[in-house]
Amino acid sequence: MNTTVLVLFYIKRAKVNNEGICPIYTRVTIQTKRFEFSTNKYINPERWLVEGSKVKGTNEEARTINSHLDYLKNQVLEAEKRLYKKDIRVSAENLKNELFGSAENKRMLVPIFQDHNNKIKELIGKEYAPGTLERYKTSLSHTIEFMQWKYNCSDIDITKIDHAFITDYEFWLRSVRSCANNTAVKYIKNFNKIIKLCLANDWLDKNPFANYKSKVKEVERVYLSEAEIQNIINKDLKNERLTLVQDIFLFSCFTGLAYIDVKNLTKSHINFGIDGEKWIFTHRQKTESASKIPILPVTQNIIDKYEDHPQSINQDKLLPILSNQKMNAYLKEIAAICKIEKELTFHIARHTFATTVTLTNGVPIESVSKMLGHKNLRTTQHYAKVLDRKVSEDMMILKEKFKMNISIKKTN
């Protein structure tokens, strides 16, 4: 949003000197905030034109002072333009820093944060996904809101950021913003990246995060059982809208692809794999990591069903998919119809693929991790933790081996 910068010149009558002349001051107003500074020029109050914010007359003194005032006004407007070019929010504080060169003497948090976000924006599709930019934009917005809440300002010298700043920020996220533990930790983690950037550039002598500790709480991932999947497969919904959502959800259950990755699929993503069978070759938008997924029969049936769908043809999409919001809304209807008590969302399909479809059926965790496009095996191991059934089956095999190989003598 463009911000109007108003420049006004006035005389300070309260500072009239012994010769009866007053200093001329500049007042810069942006919305409800303003700052003032001296022009270093003086004039008799009787020669000051209030309506025009200038000196009366056309003599040399009047021309010299008025020319200087025009110069100062242009300096303010040029400073405003520079902020726009740098994509820095035009505020009274930022404009003052830009105008007087304060930014050269001290580094402010918001311009550094904004520059970081601008660089991510330029690398969208190359190194970052759009969602990453949105998270950092939200993080910057929260940081500014916190500073306004705590310090009544919208920016801060990075050297003023200390342990108390971080703990107060976390408190604000949890209390004022009502963020859950993991959400608050993620915003602090985003902020920590900016601090690490400052440390790497030697802009900070001390790491304010040195004595700070936070911990992400383990979240139990919801997934569907075999019976619940079969219930959805068998249910004849007799409604075109719900049937479409049913099919797309099942497609994700048997491929492990997240909503955005299913949405981005085209026919070109299907090719023959190393085994001569059809596979899906794609990249996760979230991490840009590769996902290579063999196509199961149920998956192929869904692809075939929508091959000639108008949306698939017109938009060059593998499947006609609704918005994520609508998908989740209709999934709740499907859950009610199928008497599934879990709060059904599209992302549960990905969890279901990782657990019920693959790991439970003996697919090695390394293979599951590769199909899910995880960069780290530890991420996939979160799914393995919930599989009590698999643990039970593995231990039954171990029990049988012990029965055959070990006999313990009873003691009297």
Contacts in CASP RR format, 6 or more apart in sequence:
PFRMAT RR
TARGET T0000
AUTHOR 0000-0000-0000
METHOD contacts of the structure
MODEL  1
MNTTVLVLFYIKRAKVNNEGICPIYTRVTIQTKRFEFSTNKYINPERWLV
EGSKVKGTNEEARTINSHLDYLKNQVLEAEKRLYKKDIRVSAENLKNELF
GSAENKRMLVPIFQDHNNKIKELIGKEYAPGTLERYKTSLSHTIEFMQWK
YNCSDIDITKIDHAFITDYEFWLRSVRSCANNTAVKYIKNFNKIIKLCLA
NDWLDKNPFANYKSKVKEVERVYLSEAEIQNIINKDLKNERLTLVQDIFL
FSCFTGLAYIDVKNLTKSHINFGIDGEKWIFTHRQKTESASKIPILPVTQ
NIIDKYEDHPQSINQDKLLPILSNQKMNAYLKEIAAICKIEKELTFHIAR
HTFATTVTLTNGVPIESVSKMLGHKNLRTTQHYAKVLDRKVSEDMMILKE
KFKMNISIKKTN
3 30 0 8 1.000
3 31 0 8 1.000
3 90 0 8 1.000
3 91 0 8 1.000
4 30 0 8 1.000
4 31 0 8 1.000
5 28 0 8 1.000
5 29 0 8 1.000
5 30 0 8 1.000
5 76 0 8 1.000
5 77 0 8 1.000
5 80 0 8 1.000
5 90 0 8 1.000
5 95 0 8 1.000
6 28 0 8 1.000
6 29 0 8 1.000
6 30 0 8 1.000
7 26 0 8 1.000
7 27 0 8 1.000
7 28 0 8 1.000
7 72 0 8 1.000
7 73 0 8 1.000
7 76 0 8 1.000
7 77 0 8 1.000
8 26 0 8 1.000
8 27 0 8 1.000
8 28 0 8 1.000
8 29 0 8 1.000
8 53 0 8 1.000
9 24 0 8 1.000
9 25 0 8 1.000
9 26 0 8 1.000
9 27 0 8 1.000
9 39 0 8 1.000
9 53 0 8 1.000
9 54 0 8 1.000
9 69 0 8 1.000
9 72 0 8 1.000
9 73 0 8 1.000
10 24 0 8 1.000
10 25 0 8 1.000
10 27 0 8 1.000
10 50 0 8 1.000
10 53 0 8 1.000
11 22 0 8 1.000
11 23 0 8 1.000
11 24 0 8 1.000
11 25 0 8 1.000
11 43 0 8 1.000
11 45 0 8 1.000
11 48 0 8 1.000
12 22 0 8 1.000
12 23 0 8 1.000
12 24 0 8 1.000
12 25 0 8 1.000
13 22 0 8 1.000
13 45 0 8 1.000
15 22 0 8 1.000
15 23 0 8 1.000
16 22 0 8 1.000
16 45 0 8 1.000
17 42 0 8 1.000
20 44 0 8 1.000
20 45 0 8 1.000
21 42 0 8 1.000
21 43 0 8 1.000
21 44 0 8 1.000
21 45 0 8 1.000
22 42 0 8 1.000
22 43 0 8 1.000
22 44 0 8 1.000
22 45 0 8 1.000
22 48 0 8 1.000
23 38 0 8 1.000
23 39 0 8 1.000
23 40 0 8 1.000
23 41 0 8 1.000
23 42 0 8 1.000
24 38 0 8 1.000
24 39 0 8 1.000
24 41 0 8 1.000
24 42 0 8 1.000
24 43 0 8 1.000
24 48 0 8 1.000
24 65 0 8 1.000
24 69 0 8 1.000
25 36 0 8 1.000
25 37 0 8 1.000
25 38 0 8 1.000
25 39 0 8 1.000
26 36 0 8 1.000
26 37 0 8 1.000
26 38 0 8 1.000
26 39 0 8 1.000
26 69 0 8 1.000
26 72 0 8 1.000
26 73 0 8 1.000
26 76 0 8 1.000
27 34 0 8 1.000
27 35 0 8 1.000
27 36 0 8 1.000
28 34 0 8 1.000
28 35 0 8 1.000
28 36 0 8 1.000
28 76 0 8 1.000
28 92 0 8 1.000
28 95 0 8 1.000
28 96 0 8 1.000
29 92 0 8 1.000
30 90 0 8 1.000
30 91 0 8 1.000
30 92 0 8 1.000
30 95 0 8 1.000
33 91 0 8 1.000
33 92 0 8 1.000
33 93 0 8 1.000
34 92 0 8 1.000
35 92 0 8 1.000
35 95 0 8 1.000
35 96 0 8 1.000
37 100 0 8 1.000
39 68 0 8 1.000
39 69 0 8 1.000
39 72 0 8 1.000
41 65 0 8 1.000
41 68 0 8 1.000
41 69 0 8 1.000
43 55 0 8 1.000
43 65 0 8 1.000
47 55 0 8 1.000
47 56 0 8 1.000
47 57 0 8 1.000
47 62 0 8 1.000
48 55 0 8 1.000
48 56 0 8 1.000
49 55 0 8 1.000
49 56 0 8 1.000
53 69 0 8 1.000
54 62 0 8 1.000
54 65 0 8 1.000
54 66 0 8 1.000
54 69 0 8 1.000
55 61 0 8 1.000
55 62 0 8 1.000
55 65 0 8 1.000
55 66 0 8 1.000
56 62 0 8 1.000
75 99 0 8 1.000
76 95 0 8 1.000
76 99 0 8 1.000
79 95 0 8 1.000
79 98 0 8 1.000
79 99 0 8 1.000
80 90 0 8 1.000
80 95 0 8 1.000
82 98 0 8 1.000
83 89 0 8 1.000
83 90 0 8 1.000
83 94 0 8 1.000
83 95 0 8 1.000
83 98 0 8 1.000
84 90 0 8 1.000
86 111 0 8 1.000
86 114 0 8 1.000
86 115 0 8 1.000
87 114 0 8 1.000
87 118 0 8 1.000
88 94 0 8 1.000
88 98 0 8 1.000
88 110 0 8 1.000
88 111 0 8 1.000
88 114 0 8 1.000
89 110 0 8 1.000
89 114 0 8 1.000
89 154 0 8 1.000
91 154 0 8 1.000
91 155 0 8 1.000
93 153 0 8 1.000
93 154 0 8 1.000
93 155 0 8 1.000
94 108 0 8 1.000
94 110 0 8 1.000
94 111 0 8 1.000
94 155 0 8 1.000
96 102 0 8 1.000
97 103 0 8 1.000
97 108 0 8 1.000
103 111 0 8 1.000
106 157 0 8 1.000
106 158 0 8 1.000
106 159 0 8 1.000
107 157 0 8 1.000
107 158 0 8 1.000
107 159 0 8 1.000
107 198 0 8 1.000
107 203 0 8 1.000
108 155 0 8 1.000
108 156 0 8 1.000
108 157 0 8 1.000
108 158 0 8 1.000
109 143 0 8 1.000
109 155 0 8 1.000
109 156 0 8 1.000
109 157 0 8 1.000
109 158 0 8 1.000
109 161 0 8 1.000
109 194 0 8 1.000
110 140 0 8 1.000
110 143 0 8 1.000
110 144 0 8 1.000
110 154 0 8 1.000
110 155 0 8 1.000
111 155 0 8 1.000
112 158 0 8 1.000
112 194 0 8 1.000
112 197 0 8 1.000
112 198 0 8 1.000
112 203 0 8 1.000
113 136 0 8 1.000
113 140 0 8 1.000
113 143 0 8 1.000
113 194 0 8 1.000
114 140 0 8 1.000
116 136 0 8 1.000
116 193 0 8 1.000
116 194 0 8 1.000
116 197 0 8 1.000
117 133 0 8 1.000
117 136 0 8 1.000
117 137 0 8 1.000
117 140 0 8 1.000
120 128 0 8 1.000
120 132 0 8 1.000
120 133 0 8 1.000
120 136 0 8 1.000
121 133 0 8 1.000
124 130 0 8 1.000
124 133 0 8 1.000
125 288 0 8 1.000
127 288 0 8 1.000
128 288 0 8 1.000
129 285 0 8 1.000
129 286 0 8 1.000
129 287 0 8 1.000
129 288 0 8 1.000
130 285 0 8 1.000
131 285 0 8 1.000
131 286 0 8 1.000
135 186 0 8 1.000
135 190 0 8 1.000
136 190 0 8 1.000
138 187 0 8 1.000
139 187 0 8 1.000
139 190 0 8 1.000
139 191 0 8 1.000
142 173 0 8 1.000
142 177 0 8 1.000
142 187 0 8 1.000
143 169 0 8 1.000
143 191 0 8 1.000
144 154 0 8 1.000
144 155 0 8 1.000
146 168 0 8 1.000
146 169 0 8 1.000
146 172 0 8 1.000
146 173 0 8 1.000
147 153 0 8 1.000
147 154 0 8 1.000
147 155 0 8 1.000
147 156 0 8 1.000
148 154 0 8 1.000
149 172 0 8 1.000
149 176 0 8 1.000
150 168 0 8 1.000
150 169 0 8 1.000
150 172 0 8 1.000
156 165 0 8 1.000
158 198 0 8 1.000
158 203 0 8 1.000
158 204 0 8 1.000
159 204 0 8 1.000
159 205 0 8 1.000
161 195 0 8 1.000
161 204 0 8 1.000
161 208 0 8 1.000
162 208 0 8 1.000
163 208 0 8 1.000
163 210 0 8 1.000
163 211 0 8 1.000
163 212 0 8 1.000
165 208 0 8 1.000
166 188 0 8 1.000
166 191 0 8 1.000
166 208 0 8 1.000
166 209 0 8 1.000
166 212 0 8 1.000
167 212 0 8 1.000
169 188 0 8 1.000
169 191 0 8 1.000
170 184 0 8 1.000
170 188 0 8 1.000
170 214 0 8 1.000
173 179 0 8 1.000
173 183 0 8 1.000
173 184 0 8 1.000
173 187 0 8 1.000
173 188 0 8 1.000
174 181 0 8 1.000
174 184 0 8 1.000
177 184 0 8 1.000
179 187 0 8 1.000
181 216 0 8 1.000
181 217 0 8 1.000
182 216 0 8 1.000
182 217 0 8 1.000
182 219 0 8 1.000
184 214 0 8 1.000
185 214 0 8 1.000
185 215 0 8 1.000
185 216 0 8 1.000
188 214 0 8 1.000
189 214 0 8 1.000
192 209 0 8 1.000
195 204 0 8 1.000
195 207 0 8 1.000
195 208 0 8 1.000
195 209 0 8 1.000
198 204 0 8 1.000
199 207 0 8 1.000
218 382 0 8 1.000
220 386 0 8 1.000
221 351 0 8 1.000
221 355 0 8 1.000
221 382 0 8 1.000
221 383 0 8 1.000
221 386 0 8 1.000
222 342 0 8 1.000
222 343 0 8 1.000
222 348 0 8 1.000
222 351 0 8 1.000
223 348 0 8 1.000
223 351 0 8 1.000
223 352 0 8 1.000
223 354 0 8 1.000
223 355 0 8 1.000
223 356 0 8 1.000
223 386 0 8 1.000
224 232 0 8 1.000
224 253 0 8 1.000
224 340 0 8 1.000
224 342 0 8 1.000
224 348 0 8 1.000
224 352 0 8 1.000
224 356 0 8 1.000
225 356 0 8 1.000
226 356 0 8 1.000
226 360 0 8 1.000
228 338 0 8 1.000
228 340 0 8 1.000
228 342 0 8 1.000
229 250 0 8 1.000
229 253 0 8 1.000
229 352 0 8 1.000
229 356 0 8 1.000
229 357 0 8 1.000
231 338 0 8 1.000
231 339 0 8 1.000
231 340 0 8 1.000
232 246 0 8 1.000
232 249 0 8 1.000
232 250 0 8 1.000
232 334 0 8 1.000
232 338 0 8 1.000
232 340 0 8 1.000
233 250 0 8 1.000
233 298 0 8 1.000
235 246 0 8 1.000
235 334 0 8 1.000
235 337 0 8 1.000
235 338 0 8 1.000
237 243 0 8 1.000
237 246 0 8 1.000
237 334 0 8 1.000
237 337 0 8 1.000
241 330 0 8 1.000
242 330 0 8 1.000
242 333 0 8 1.000
242 334 0 8 1.000
242 337 0 8 1.000
244 320 0 8 1.000
244 322 0 8 1.000
245 322 0 8 1.000
245 326 0 8 1.000
245 327 0 8 1.000
245 330 0 8 1.000
245 331 0 8 1.000
245 334 0 8 1.000
246 334 0 8 1.000
247 302 0 8 1.000
247 305 0 8 1.000
247 306 0 8 1.000
247 319 0 8 1.000
248 262 0 8 1.000
248 302 0 8 1.000
248 319 0 8 1.000
248 321 0 8 1.000
248 322 0 8 1.000
248 327 0 8 1.000
249 327 0 8 1.000
249 331 0 8 1.000
249 334 0 8 1.000
249 346 0 8 1.000
249 349 0 8 1.000
250 298 0 8 1.000
250 302 0 8 1.000
250 349 0 8 1.000
251 257 0 8 1.000
251 262 0 8 1.000
251 299 0 8 1.000
251 302 0 8 1.000
251 303 0 8 1.000
251 319 0 8 1.000
252 258 0 8 1.000
252 259 0 8 1.000
252 262 0 8 1.000
252 346 0 8 1.000
252 349 0 8 1.000
252 350 0 8 1.000
252 353 0 8 1.000
253 349 0 8 1.000
253 352 0 8 1.000
253 353 0 8 1.000
253 357 0 8 1.000
254 296 0 8 1.000
254 298 0 8 1.000
254 299 0 8 1.000
254 353 0 8 1.000
254 357 0 8 1.000
255 262 0 8 1.000
255 280 0 8 1.000
255 293 0 8 1.000
255 295 0 8 1.000
255 299 0 8 1.000
255 353 0 8 1.000
256 293 0 8 1.000
256 349 0 8 1.000
256 350 0 8 1.000
256 353 0 8 1.000
256 354 0 8 1.000
256 357 0 8 1.000
256 371 0 8 1.000
256 372 0 8 1.000
257 265 0 8 1.000
257 280 0 8 1.000
257 282 0 8 1.000
257 291 0 8 1.000
257 293 0 8 1.000
257 350 0 8 1.000
258 284 0 8 1.000
258 285 0 8 1.000
258 286 0 8 1.000
258 346 0 8 1.000
258 347 0 8 1.000
258 350 0 8 1.000
259 321 0 8 1.000
259 324 0 8 1.000
259 327 0 8 1.000
259 346 0 8 1.000
259 347 0 8 1.000
260 285 0 8 1.000
260 286 0 8 1.000
260 324 0 8 1.000
261 282 0 8 1.000
261 284 0 8 1.000
261 285 0 8 1.000
261 291 0 8 1.000
262 319 0 8 1.000
262 321 0 8 1.000
263 317 0 8 1.000
263 321 0 8 1.000
264 282 0 8 1.000
264 285 0 8 1.000
265 280 0 8 1.000
265 282 0 8 1.000
265 317 0 8 1.000
265 318 0 8 1.000
265 319 0 8 1.000
266 316 0 8 1.000
266 317 0 8 1.000
266 318 0 8 1.000
267 316 0 8 1.000
267 318 0 8 1.000
269 280 0 8 1.000
269 281 0 8 1.000
269 282 0 8 1.000
269 318 0 8 1.000
270 278 0 8 1.000
270 279 0 8 1.000
270 280 0 8 1.000
270 281 0 8 1.000
270 295 0 8 1.000
270 303 0 8 1.000
270 318 0 8 1.000
271 278 0 8 1.000
271 279 0 8 1.000
271 281 0 8 1.000
272 278 0 8 1.000
272 279 0 8 1.000
273 279 0 8 1.000
273 292 0 8 1.000
273 294 0 8 1.000
275 294 0 8 1.000
277 294 0 8 1.000
277 295 0 8 1.000
278 294 0 8 1.000
278 295 0 8 1.000
278 300 0 8 1.000
279 292 0 8 1.000
279 293 0 8 1.000
279 294 0 8 1.000
279 295 0 8 1.000
280 291 0 8 1.000
280 292 0 8 1.000
280 293 0 8 1.000
280 295 0 8 1.000
281 290 0 8 1.000
281 291 0 8 1.000
281 292 0 8 1.000
282 290 0 8 1.000
282 291 0 8 1.000
283 289 0 8 1.000
283 290 0 8 1.000
283 291 0 8 1.000
284 290 0 8 1.000
284 291 0 8 1.000
284 373 0 8 1.000
287 373 0 8 1.000
287 375 0 8 1.000
289 373 0 8 1.000
289 374 0 8 1.000
289 375 0 8 1.000
290 373 0 8 1.000
291 370 0 8 1.000
291 371 0 8 1.000
291 372 0 8 1.000
291 373 0 8 1.000
292 370 0 8 1.000
292 371 0 8 1.000
293 371 0 8 1.000
295 303 0 8 1.000
302 319 0 8 1.000
303 318 0 8 1.000
303 319 0 8 1.000
306 312 0 8 1.000
306 318 0 8 1.000
306 319 0 8 1.000
306 320 0 8 1.000
309 319 0 8 1.000
309 320 0 8 1.000
310 320 0 8 1.000
311 317 0 8 1.000
311 320 0 8 1.000
312 318 0 8 1.000
312 319 0 8 1.000
312 320 0 8 1.000
321 327 0 8 1.000
322 330 0 8 1.000
324 346 0 8 1.000
327 346 0 8 1.000
328 344 0 8 1.000
328 345 0 8 1.000
328 346 0 8 1.000
331 344 0 8 1.000
331 345 0 8 1.000
331 346 0 8 1.000
332 343 0 8 1.000
332 344 0 8 1.000
334 340 0 8 1.000
334 344 0 8 1.000
335 341 0 8 1.000
335 342 0 8 1.000
335 343 0 8 1.000
335 344 0 8 1.000
342 348 0 8 1.000
350 372 0 8 1.000
351 383 0 8 1.000
353 371 0 8 1.000
353 372 0 8 1.000
354 368 0 8 1.000
354 372 0 8 1.000
354 380 0 8 1.000
354 383 0 8 1.000
355 383 0 8 1.000
355 386 0 8 1.000
355 387 0 8 1.000
358 367 0 8 1.000
358 368 0 8 1.000
358 371 0 8 1.000
359 365 0 8 1.000
359 368 0 8 1.000
359 383 0 8 1.000
359 384 0 8 1.000
359 387 0 8 1.000
359 390 0 8 1.000
360 387 0 8 1.000
360 389 0 8 1.000
360 390 0 8 1.000
362 390 0 8 1.000
365 377 0 8 1.000
365 380 0 8 1.000
365 381 0 8 1.000
365 384 0 8 1.000
366 377 0 8 1.000
368 380 0 8 1.000
368 383 0 8 1.000
369 377 0 8 1.000
369 379 0 8 1.000
369 380 0 8 1.000
372 379 0 8 1.000
372 380 0 8 1.000
374 380 0 8 1.000
384 390 0 8 1.000
END
